[in-house]
Amino acid sequence: MRVAVQKIEGVEDVTVSLNEGVAIVRFARANRVSATQVRQTIREKGFTPRDAHVRALGTIELRGDTLVLVIPGAGPAFTLRASAAMQAQLHEAIGRVIQLEGRIPEDDNGVPARVIEVSSIYDAGEPPLSLVGSRVLVPTAAPPPVSPAGCASRKASDPLACTPPGR
C-alpha cells in the first residue's frame, strides 16, 4: 500500500503501520491530491480507509454564511465545520493564512468529502507549523483484522499520531 500511495503525484512521503492501522501521508505544497484519491488507492490494495485526520495550511474565507479553507493549488475550497467556540476563532481568522487540524469524514457513497471538521487552529507563524506540506492520517484496517477505533494516548512529538486502545 505504501508504494502505491507514494506513486500518487503530489505525495511526498508515506509511512504505514499495519499494527496501528494507520497510514501517514505527507503532501507537497500546492498538490492536487484529494482524500478520495488516497482512499481509492488504499481500497485497491485491499484495505479499508476511514476518516482522514489532517493538518492543512490555507486562507479562511466567508462565502455566504459558510466558512471555507482555500488551499492554494488544491482545487475547490473545503467547507469548515466546528464547535461554536471554534467557529468564533475561525471568524476572527477570515482573510488570514492559518494552519488547522481536523478530520475529513469518509466519502459518502463515493461522493468526495470537501469538508474539514476543525479541531484546532493556529496562525501560520505559530507552532506547530513545521510542515512542508499537509499530512493526512488515513486509518486503515488490514483484512481481516480491524484495528480498534479511537486513540488511547497521543504522542508528544506528533499530536496527530495516536496509540489505539489496548496497545
N, C-alpha and C positions, 0 to 999 in steps of 0.2 A: 504494500500500500504506500509506503514512504516514497519509493521510487516513482510510482505513478503520479502521486500528488506533486512531487518535486518537478515533474516534467511540465506542469501547467505553467504557461507563460505568465510571468509576474510573481511566481512563488520563489522566494529566496532560499528558504530552508524549511525542512520538515523533521520533526522529532516525534517518534511514535513509541508509546509504552503500551504494549498489549496487556501487561499485568495490571496497569491502572485504567486501561481502556480509554486512553487519551492520545490524540494527535495534536501537536503544536505546530501551527503553520505560520511562518513569517513571510510577509509580502514585501515586495519592493515598493518604494514610493510611486505614486501615480500609476498603480497597477489597475487593471480592469477585471480582476478575478472576482467572481461572486461566490458567496457561500454555497449557492446552488451548484456551481461547477465543482467545488471541492467535495460537496456531499455526493454528487453523482459519481465522481471518481472513486470515492470510498465505497459506495454501493457496488460499483463494477468489480471491486476487489473482494466482495463477499462480506463486507462489514456493514453495520447499521449506524449511520451518523445520527446524532441527536442535536440539541440546541448548541449553537456556537457561542462561546464566550469571547468577546472581542475587546481590543484596545484600538481606538481609531483617532486620527488627527484630522480635524476639518473645521469648517466655519458653521456656526449656528445661524440659521435664518428662520424668519417667521413668514410662512406662506399661508395667507388667510389666517385661520386660527390654529394652524399646525406648525409646531416646531420641527425643523429638519436639520440634518447634518449634511453639509456638502463637502465631499472629499474630492479634491482636485484629481481629475483623470479617472475616477472610479464609477462613472456612469450616473444614473439618476440618484437624487438625494435620498437619504434614509429618514423615514419618519421616526421621531423620537417619542417614546412613551416613558413616563417616570411618575414617581410619587409626587404629591402636591409640593412637598419641600424641595424635591429635586427640580420640579417644573419651575419653581421660583428662581433657582440658581441658573437654569437654562435660559430663562427670560432675561436675566441680568447679563448673560453672555452673548446675546444676539449681536451679530456683526463681528465677533471676535473669533480668532483661531483658538480652539481648545482641544484638549485630549479628553476622551471619555472612555469609560469602561462600561460594558453592558453585555446583553445577551441578544443574539439574533435567533428567534424561535425556529423550530423545524419548519421545513417547507410544508405548506398546507396543500396536500394532494397535488404536488408537483408545481404549485404556484410559488415563485420565488418570494421570500420574505424580504422586503425592503424596510424593515422595522428594526430599531435597536431599542431594547428595554434598558434604560440607563440606570446604572448603579452608582457610578462615581463620575465626577467632572473635575478637570484640572485646567488651569491656564496653561498655555503651550510652554511657558518658560518654567513652570513648577515641576518638581519631582512628581511622579516617576517618569517623566518624559525622557527616555533614553533609547527610544526605538528608532531604527532607521525606517521602518515601515510598520504596518499593522501586524498584530499577531492574532491568530484565531485558534482557540482550543476547540476541537471538534471531538467531543466524547464519542467513542466508538465501542462496539462490542464485537468481539471475535465470535463467530458461530462455533459451537452452540452456547458457551458460557457468556452471560451478560454481566458486565461489571455493575456493582451497586451504584445507585443514584446518589448524588449529593457528595459533600466533602466533609470529612471528619475534622480536618485541620488544614490550614493554609501554610505554605512555605514562606518564610520571611523574605527570602531572596526573590521570589516571584509570586506576588499575591494572587495571580490567576491560576497557578498550579495548585492542585489540591490532592489530598490523600483521601481516597474513598473510605467510607466507614469500614471498620474491622481490619484495617491494614496497619 
